[in-house]
Amino acid sequence: MTKKRLLALLLTLLLCASAAPVLAEEEVPTIGIAISDAINVEDFETNTMTLMLEEACGVDLTFDVYPSTDYNSKINMMISAGGSELPDVVFVDPSDAELLSWIESGVLLPITEYCYDETLAPNLHAAMERTGVDILQQITMYDGEIYGIPKFNQTYNSEYGEKAWYNMEWLEQLGMSAPTTADELYELLVKVKETDLNGNGVHDEIGMVGTFGNGYEGWFNYCMTPFVYTGGNNYLTVKDGVVGLAYTTEEWKEGIKFIRKLFEEGLIPQEILTQDGNQYLAMLNSAEPTTMMFFYTSPSRVNAANTWRDAYEAVTPLNGPDGKPISKYAPSVPNNGSFFITRNCENPEAAFRVGDMMVSEYFSIVTRWGEEGVDWDYVENVEGADEWVAWVDGFDLLITVYDDATFWSSGEIQNRSWMQKGPYIREYGIANGRAKDPETVSIFDTHTSEADNLYQIEAYRPDEVIPKLIYNADEIDVVADVQTTLNDFVREWTANFMAGNMDIDENWDAFQEELKNIGVDEYLEIVQTVYDRMYK
């Protein structure tokens, strides 16, 4: 039996189990959905994915489509007006503050009982098995209730978003290996500065590139690794269940002094501290290769037109203080919800069945890659595909995607998928198990796949991390204010320390004192409380 036929059978069984006795046609519940528009979706009412969901769940779906440009504002306005105009379900990805205010307003129905009922939520529970993650724990709000069915995409590629990409041809030319310590990194950067690696007769080689505060801070976290882990959100750390901040430690000071040395000796460009993302990309994509290393999830920051992109391969990151290689790590986590049932819904159980069906493996594939048999297929249904290779080595072949660039990125209008509107849950094995004809695999693909495997299999991450934190209304008011002020202050002073405008030894006590004045102790107390509430 093919997976397509098996799916049809499973959907029929689920429908019979959840909707018995069978409803007469006139009794089919109508579920209204608020959704933002999508320029490449022709019509949500007649979309193939809509028709499949309606058949699977025994419902009629209707849509209130609003402009995506101010969609969240529109939803907020309706809620502020009392929520009477809201349909049964809202597809939206709210900020933490927005979701808290909606909960406090009473417009959202708790769906906790539905979520824990394996009969009503078979796909949600199957998703927890597929991902190996306690998703319900990750979406439970401060009051112990669940309000939304989430988006959740496990991905090797983005969990390590700051892999170290080295020009391996240059490294071989220098007769050196990738460094593992701060001293070895310093020695390598000196060699890069002294050597005409690109052979143009000019010493224009750059040790590393990036920004500070503009999205490309991998260089900073990489250089700090031997001293203290700085890859946590807002520089948060956790050890033995105790939350801390990297910039309150002596190790932070020593790391900044090391980076100051690199700037002072011209081993990394001073522009890193002031340039924006576009300037960073221009520096990386100079007319001829000038950069030894950069940091990103893949080599894609180097333009494909630059033939020397293929020289970049991911290397093991520097050792942390305990001697273990460490890179910035952001575990895949579900958002707090993208499918919310409102108090106006007359049949919340039927509405919930739709959300649960959407997070099945099948519909989670459809919403991303389109219609089976048109945009993608299971490998077993494609002649010869079982001899192809997985996107990431070591994963079982699952699907093959035909023309993702046209489907997803071209802007071409289609009517087969919702293009990831609403919830979905995809485990590692879906994207990693995409089958590719080995004759079409590029060097770029190979290097990216090898990097994903290297960092995941070797687990280049701290022993403890904070996956996500869910605050209550009082907590988020304090955190939002203090956290922003702390981040701005730390970035400003740290940039001055690294640039040599301020001496970190002379100003360290003043730096720590101002952190206390801003409210660092209260901030850490709140973060610890929330961490304990969620993970202990």
C-alpha angles and dihedrals in degrees: 000000000000120000089247092058091042090053092053090052093048092048090051092050092048091049092049092048095048101036104038126166090053110249122234114246093255090051095058105125118240115223117197117207130196109214138165118244124256121205092217097049111087101198128345091203094061099028115133091234090054092052091049092050092047091053094044095048102033095237141116112236122208127180138218101199119199131182111275092219093077102010098129090047090053092051091047091051092052091049092047088052090058101274097260092129094054116111124227095278135024122205104205140132102220127193116247091257093049093050092049091052092048091051091049090050091058096230094122124073117225109241098187096119092049092050094053093046105094090198093057095035106036094142094048090052091045088052090056088054092047095049100034088226129123092234094175091059090050094054099041110116128222091271093056094254132116117222106169142043105229144226109237126172119175108207133172091200100062100034087076100039096162105053113163110249114196130188095242094191089060093044089054090046089056091047090233137126127228108281122251101186138042091254092052091048090052091050091050094049090051090053091049091053093049099045131076093222097166092048097230094127093248129098094232097132117132122208097212140342136212144110135261112231096355104090105275104083097136091112090058096049090044094053092045094050097092089055109034138343109258099169098097121105108277087000091290118161133187130200126172087351094303116123120220143161121246094218094060092063133090087233089065090056092051091048092051090050089054092051090047088057091054092052093043093055094045094245093132125027119264089219089078089079096055110023126101129227095273092052090049091053091048090052092049093046099049119155090269130016114285105151125089097190144005135172128236143115092270138357089266094111086075108076115250089232089067104088091201091068088091090064090072118093131168117255134194110280123242119282118263123228091282093053095255119124109251134187132177106281128193111180118219108259134175118250117241092262145312098191117060128177114215129215088251092070112111094192107035093164092059090046091050091053088060092053092046092050090051092061093053113116091249098053090040086061094044094052090054105034105021135232122001111245092021108051100013143358140200109263092240089062096053117079112240095003092112086072093056127097130256120248087242116033115248098032123114114251110256114158140001120218117212110201110352094163092061095040098046110022109026098075089235111157114243136170102206105084142028090230094234097312107153128004131338136159121208125177125213092264096066101062093027091049096056107129119231130189102246090224089065097048110113128206087251090056091048095049092047093049092046090050093050090051094044095054097040099043094045089044097224093190141099117278089241130034137167107242097190140328127221114201130195121234096269093046096048092051090060096037095049092053100039096039093055092048092047093049093049092048095046093049093048096049094039091052089051091049092051093045092050094243089121130026109237095208093053094044102035096100091047089049092053093044092054090050088058091047090054091052107261093151094053090045093053091046091056093045090050091050092052093044090052091047092054105033110025 
